[in-house]
Amino acid sequence: MLEIDKVVILENGEEYLVLDKVLYENIEYYYIAKLNDTKTDIENNYKLVTIKEEDGNKILKEVTGVETLKKILPLFENSI
Protein backbone atom coordinates (compact mmCIF):
# COMPACT_ATOMS: atom_id res chain seq x y z
CA MET A 1 0.00 0.00 0.00
CA LEU A 2 2.91 2.36 0.71
CA GLU A 3 5.97 2.48 -1.49
CA ILE A 4 9.52 2.37 -0.15
CA ASP A 5 11.45 5.66 -0.63
CA LYS A 6 8.20 7.64 -0.97
CA VAL A 7 6.98 10.35 1.40
CA VAL A 8 3.72 10.04 3.29
CA ILE A 9 2.05 13.12 4.81
CA LEU A 10 0.09 12.64 8.03
CA GLU A 11 -3.06 14.58 8.90
CA ASN A 12 -1.03 16.79 11.24
CA GLY A 13 1.21 17.81 8.33
CA GLU A 14 4.27 15.82 9.40
CA GLU A 15 6.09 14.12 6.55
CA TYR A 16 7.67 10.68 6.85
CA LEU A 17 9.88 8.74 4.46
CA VAL A 18 9.00 5.06 4.03
CA LEU A 19 12.24 3.16 4.67
CA ASP A 20 11.17 -0.46 4.50
CA LYS A 21 8.25 -2.88 4.58
CA VAL A 22 7.82 -6.43 5.88
CA LEU A 23 4.95 -8.88 5.88
CA TYR A 24 4.30 -10.75 9.13
CA GLU A 25 1.23 -12.91 9.76
CA ASN A 26 -0.53 -11.37 6.73
CA ILE A 27 -0.04 -7.82 8.02
CA GLU A 28 2.21 -5.29 6.25
CA TYR A 29 4.43 -3.32 8.63
CA TYR A 30 6.20 -0.15 7.52
CA TYR A 31 9.29 1.43 9.04
CA ILE A 32 9.10 5.21 8.55
CA ALA A 33 11.30 8.17 9.49
CA LYS A 34 10.27 11.80 9.98
CA LEU A 35 11.69 14.33 7.52
CA ASN A 36 13.30 17.49 8.88
CA ASP A 37 11.75 20.93 8.27
CA THR A 38 13.81 21.53 5.13
CA LYS A 39 12.96 18.05 3.80
CA THR A 40 16.64 17.37 3.12
CA ASP A 41 17.28 14.70 5.77
CA ILE A 42 15.53 12.51 8.29
CA GLU A 43 15.27 13.30 11.99
CA ASN A 44 15.94 10.82 14.76
CA ASN A 45 12.20 10.03 14.90
CA TYR A 46 11.18 6.62 13.61
CA LYS A 47 7.86 4.78 13.72
CA LEU A 48 6.63 1.31 12.97
CA VAL A 49 3.15 1.50 11.44
CA THR A 50 0.45 -0.55 9.76
CA ILE A 51 -2.25 0.64 7.38
CA LYS A 52 -5.96 0.16 7.82
CA GLU A 53 -8.55 1.25 5.28
CA GLU A 54 -11.71 2.91 6.59
CA ASP A 55 -14.35 4.52 4.41
CA GLY A 56 -11.91 4.66 1.48
CA ASN A 57 -9.22 6.39 3.55
CA LYS A 58 -5.86 4.92 4.51
CA ILE A 59 -5.29 5.18 8.25
CA LEU A 60 -1.75 4.73 9.62
CA LYS A 61 -1.64 3.09 13.02
CA GLU A 62 1.55 3.18 15.07
CA VAL A 63 2.66 -0.20 16.40
CA THR A 64 3.20 -0.11 20.16
CA GLY A 65 3.71 -2.62 22.91
CA VAL A 66 7.02 -4.19 23.87
CA GLU A 67 6.07 -7.75 22.91
CA THR A 68 4.84 -6.76 19.45
CA LEU A 69 7.88 -4.59 18.79
CA LYS A 70 10.20 -7.44 19.88
CA LYS A 71 8.60 -9.64 17.21
CA ILE A 72 8.48 -7.13 14.36
CA LEU A 73 11.59 -4.94 14.69
CA PRO A 74 14.09 -7.77 14.04
CA LEU A 75 12.40 -8.34 10.68
CA PHE A 76 13.70 -4.91 9.61
CA GLU A 77 17.35 -5.82 10.24
CA ASN A 78 18.47 -4.33 6.90
CA SER A 79 16.89 -0.95 7.69
CA ILE A 80 17.89 -0.40 11.30
C-alpha positions, 0 to 999 in steps of 0.5 A: 500500500505504501511504497519504499522511498516515498513520502507520506504526509500525516493529517497533522502535516508531518512528513515521513519517508517510508524506509522499508516494509515487511509482511508478518502474519498477513499484516504489512508493517512499515518502518518510517522516518520523519523528515526534517523541516527543510525536507533534506534529511531525516530526523531521529524520529522513527515509527513502525506503522500498519495501514488500515482502510476505513471509508476509502481512507488509509489510516496509519496506526503506530505499532506499540507494545514491547512484545509486538515490537520485539517480534516485528523490529528484528524483521527490519534488520536491513533498515535499522 
